[in-house]
Structure formats: structure tokens, C-alpha cells
Amino acid sequence: MAKHLHRDLEQLTKDLLGLGGRVEEAIDKAITSLVERRLELAEEVILGDAIIDQRELEVEEDCLKILALHQPVAADLRFIVAVIKVNNDLERMGDLAANMAARALYLGSHPSVAATARLEEMAAKVRRMVGDSLDSLVNRDPKRAKEVCRLDDEVDKMNRDMFSLIQEMIQADPDTVTRGIQVLSVSRQLERLADHATNIAEDVVFMVEGETIRHPGLGEI
């Protein structure tokens, strides 16, 4: 029984990492399509979202089968619980990548605005967070996971700064209202991607150390 559980957990890990790789690729393409105005990449991301949805359902089904067949406990149970949660976060990240791609289609077919370039720094940080959260999962590295959580505050600040920048841009040139709203939407989606990367990192800490860090200070209330 233990050997079969170990085999199934290994396959589950491979499947989850496969989904993670596909989501990471979708995010990269969505960002590239926005920055380089490559509409064909945006279309690829939108079309590929259905595959991510299907993979998410398959991973969830595998988790339920393992729970039913093997009734795992302790570390193995924590791992499966973490996989279920990470799986959901990855599917949502795929949706956000598709939403960003849709914004890129609009922005890429209209005159560019200066605010779009400001998204590059934010996107680079989000890319790092997504990659590090998945790496921390692969290597069961809580130290790297906690660094992802720290970066989330920086992305939040960038999103707030973007709101102020867009507000100033629209006041200076009312003709940029629609494009400004589209850019602000991308900024918000990047911020949400960072939140989901943080969720994954928190789940890694729980999986490895058995510690819940989602709500610091809650135990003191």
C-alpha cells in the first residue's frame, strides 16, 4: 500500500508541475504580448486557457482518488491538501493570464500610452514571484516561499502607484481614458497573480513545516 501511495504521489507531483509550467508559460506570453504588442501571443494564451482548465480538473480528480484509496495521514495528507489548494490557484492564474491577453489585444491595436511601459517592472517582479513559488513547491523550500510572501507587499505598492499614474494621465489627456482603464486592469491582474503566487508559497510552508502563515497575528486575537 505504501509503495502504491508513493507512486501515486510522485505522479500527482509531476502532473501539478506540468500544470504549473503551462500556467507560467501563459503568463509569460501574456506579458510579452502586452509589452511587445504581439497580438498572436495574446490569442494563443486565450485559446490555451481551456487546456489549463482541463488539467486542473484532472489533478483535482487524482487528489480525490488518492484520498479515497490510500487514506493518507500526516505529511502525505498535508501534501495532498496543499496540492488541492495550489491546483486551484494555478487555474485562477491561468484565467488572469487570459484576461491580461484580452487587454493586450485591445492595447496592441490602439496607439500606445506611456503607462504601459511602467507595467514592465511590475510584471518582472510578478514573474519572479510565480517562478519562485513553483520552485519552492518543487524543492519543498519554505525559505524561498517566505521570500515570495515578502515581495507581495512591493507588488501591492506598484499597483497603487499605477492607479495614481493613470489618474494623472487621464486628467492630462481625456482621450486616453479607455486605454488607461485597460492598463489599470492589467495592473490589477498582475497584483492578483502576485496574490496567488503568495497563496502557493504559504501552502508550501504549511506542507513542509505544518505552519499556517496566512494570517499572522491571528493567534494573538
C-alpha positions as CSV (number, residue, x, y, z in Angstrom):
1,M,0.0,0.0,0.0
2,A,2.8,2.5,0.9
3,K,4.6,1.8,-2.3
4,H,1.4,2.4,-4.3
5,L,0.8,5.7,-2.4
6,H,4.4,6.8,-3.1
7,R,3.9,6.1,-6.8
8,D,0.7,8.0,-7.0
9,L,2.1,11.0,-5.1
10,E,5.0,11.1,-7.5
11,Q,2.7,11.1,-10.5
12,L,0.5,13.8,-8.8
13,T,3.6,16.0,-8.3
14,K,4.5,15.6,-12.0
15,D,1.0,16.5,-13.1
16,L,0.8,19.5,-10.8
17,L,4.2,20.8,-12.0
18,G,3.1,20.2,-15.6
19,L,0.1,22.4,-14.9
20,G,2.3,25.0,-13.2
21,G,4.7,25.1,-16.2
22,R,1.8,25.6,-18.6
23,V,0.4,28.5,-16.4
24,E,3.9,30.1,-16.1
25,E,4.2,30.0,-19.9
26,A,0.7,31.6,-20.3
27,I,1.7,34.4,-18.0
28,D,5.0,35.0,-19.9
29,K,3.2,35.1,-23.2
30,A,0.5,37.4,-21.9
31,I,3.1,39.8,-20.6
32,T,5.2,39.6,-23.7
33,S,2.2,40.2,-25.9
34,L,1.4,43.4,-23.9
35,V,4.9,44.8,-23.8
36,E,5.9,43.9,-27.4
37,R,2.4,44.4,-28.8
38,R,2.4,40.8,-30.2
39,L,-1.3,40.1,-30.8
40,E,-0.7,36.5,-31.9
41,L,0.8,35.6,-28.5
42,A,-2.3,37.1,-26.8
43,E,-4.6,34.9,-28.9
44,E,-2.5,31.8,-28.0
45,V,-3.0,32.5,-24.3
46,I,-6.7,32.9,-24.7
47,L,-7.1,29.7,-26.7
48,G,-4.9,27.8,-24.3
49,D,-7.0,28.6,-21.2
50,A,-9.3,25.7,-21.8
51,I,-6.4,23.2,-21.6
52,I,-5.4,24.7,-18.2
53,D,-9.0,24.3,-17.0
54,Q,-9.0,20.6,-18.1
55,R,-5.6,19.9,-16.4
56,E,-6.9,21.5,-13.2
57,L,-9.9,19.1,-13.2
58,E,-7.7,16.1,-13.8
59,V,-5.3,17.0,-10.9
60,E,-8.3,17.5,-8.6
61,E,-9.7,14.1,-9.6
62,D,-6.4,12.5,-8.9
63,C,-6.2,14.0,-5.4
64,L,-9.7,12.7,-4.6
65,K,-8.8,9.2,-5.8
66,I,-5.6,9.2,-3.6
67,L,-7.6,10.3,-0.6
68,A,-10.2,7.6,-1.2
69,L,-7.8,4.7,-2.0
70,H,-4.9,5.3,0.4
71,Q,-6.4,7.5,3.3
72,P,-3.0,9.2,3.8
73,V,-2.1,10.9,7.1
74,A,0.5,13.4,8.5
75,A,2.9,14.8,5.9
76,D,1.3,12.9,3.0
77,L,-2.1,14.3,3.9
78,R,-0.7,17.8,4.2
79,F,0.9,17.5,0.8
80,I,-2.4,16.5,-0.9
81,V,-4.3,19.3,0.9
82,A,-1.6,21.7,-0.4
83,V,-1.9,20.3,-3.9
84,I,-5.6,20.8,-4.0
85,K,-5.2,24.4,-3.0
86,V,-2.2,25.1,-5.3
87,N,-4.2,23.5,-8.1
88,N,-7.0,25.9,-7.7
89,D,-4.6,28.9,-7.5
90,L,-2.9,27.8,-10.8
91,E,-6.3,27.6,-12.6
92,R,-7.1,31.1,-11.4
93,M,-3.7,32.3,-12.6
94,G,-4.5,30.9,-16.0
95,D,-7.7,32.9,-16.1
96,L,-5.8,36.0,-15.1
97,A,-3.3,35.4,-17.9
98,A,-6.1,35.1,-20.4
99,N,-7.7,38.3,-19.1
100,M,-4.4,40.1,-19.5
101,A,-4.1,38.7,-23.0
102,A,-7.5,40.1,-23.8
103,R,-6.4,43.6,-22.6
104,A,-3.2,43.2,-24.7
105,L,-5.3,42.6,-27.8
106,Y,-7.0,45.9,-27.2
107,L,-3.9,47.9,-26.3
108,G,-1.9,46.4,-29.1
109,S,-4.4,47.5,-31.7
110,H,-4.6,51.1,-30.4
111,P,-1.9,53.9,-30.0
112,S,0.4,53.1,-27.2
113,V,0.4,55.0,-23.9
114,A,3.4,55.7,-21.7
115,A,1.9,54.0,-18.7
116,T,2.2,50.6,-20.4
117,A,5.9,50.7,-20.1
118,R,5.6,51.2,-16.3
119,L,4.0,47.7,-16.2
120,E,7.3,46.1,-17.2
121,E,8.9,46.4,-13.8
122,M,5.8,45.1,-12.0
123,A,5.5,42.3,-14.5
124,A,9.1,41.3,-13.9
125,K,8.6,41.1,-10.2
126,V,5.4,39.0,-10.6
127,R,7.2,36.7,-13.0
128,R,9.8,36.2,-10.3
129,M,7.2,35.5,-7.6
130,V,5.4,32.9,-9.8
131,G,8.6,31.1,-10.7
132,D,9.9,31.1,-7.1
133,S,6.6,29.9,-5.7
134,L,6.7,26.9,-8.1
135,D,10.4,26.3,-7.4
136,S,9.7,26.3,-3.6
137,L,7.0,23.8,-4.2
138,V,9.3,21.5,-6.3
139,N,12.1,21.7,-3.8
140,R,9.9,22.0,-0.7
141,D,11.8,25.1,0.2
142,P,10.0,27.2,2.9
143,K,12.7,29.8,3.0
144,R,12.2,30.7,-0.7
145,A,8.4,30.5,-0.2
146,K,8.6,33.1,2.6
147,E,10.6,35.4,0.3
148,V,7.7,35.2,-2.2
149,C,5.4,36.4,0.5
150,R,7.6,39.3,1.3
151,L,7.6,40.5,-2.3
152,D,3.8,40.7,-2.4
153,D,3.9,44.0,-0.5
154,E,6.1,45.5,-3.2
155,V,3.7,44.5,-5.9
156,D,0.8,45.9,-4.0
157,K,2.6,49.3,-3.8
158,M,3.3,49.2,-7.5
159,N,-0.4,48.6,-8.2
160,R,-1.3,51.6,-6.0
161,D,1.3,53.8,-7.8
162,M,-0.1,52.7,-11.2
163,F,-3.6,53.9,-10.1
164,S,-2.1,57.4,-9.4
165,L,-0.2,57.4,-12.7
166,I,-3.3,56.5,-14.7
167,Q,-5.3,59.2,-12.9
168,E,-2.8,61.8,-13.8
169,M,-2.6,60.6,-17.4
170,I,-6.3,60.8,-17.9
171,Q,-6.5,64.3,-16.4
172,A,-3.8,65.4,-18.8
173,D,-5.4,63.8,-21.8
174,P,-9.0,62.7,-21.6
175,D,-8.7,60.8,-24.9
176,T,-6.6,58.2,-23.1
177,V,-9.5,57.2,-20.7
178,T,-10.3,53.8,-22.3
179,R,-6.6,52.8,-22.8
180,G,-5.9,54.0,-19.3
181,I,-8.6,51.7,-17.9
182,Q,-7.2,48.8,-19.8
183,V,-3.7,49.4,-18.4
184,L,-5.1,49.7,-14.9
185,S,-6.9,46.4,-15.4
186,V,-3.7,44.7,-16.4
187,S,-2.0,46.2,-13.3
188,R,-4.8,44.8,-11.1
189,Q,-4.5,41.4,-12.7
190,L,-0.7,41.4,-12.1
191,E,-1.4,42.2,-8.5
192,R,-3.9,39.3,-8.3
193,L,-1.3,37.0,-9.9
194,A,1.1,38.0,-7.1
195,D,-1.6,37.2,-4.5
196,H,-2.0,33.7,-6.0
197,A,1.8,33.1,-6.0
198,T,1.8,34.2,-2.4
199,N,-1.0,31.7,-1.7
200,I,1.1,28.9,-3.2
201,A,4.1,30.0,-1.1
202,E,2.0,29.9,2.0
203,D,0.8,26.4,1.2
204,V,4.4,25.3,0.7
205,V,5.2,26.5,4.2
206,F,2.2,24.6,5.5
207,M,3.1,21.5,3.6
208,V,6.8,21.4,4.8
209,E,6.6,22.9,8.3
210,G,2.9,22.3,9.2
211,E,2.7,26.1,10.0
212,T,-0.1,28.3,8.8
213,I,1.2,31.8,8.0
214,R,-1.7,33.2,6.0
215,H,-3.0,35.4,8.9
216,P,0.0,36.5,11.0
217,G,-1.0,37.6,14.5
218,L,-4.4,35.9,14.3
219,G,-3.5,33.6,17.2
220,E,-2.9,36.7,19.4
221,I,-6.5,37.9,19.0
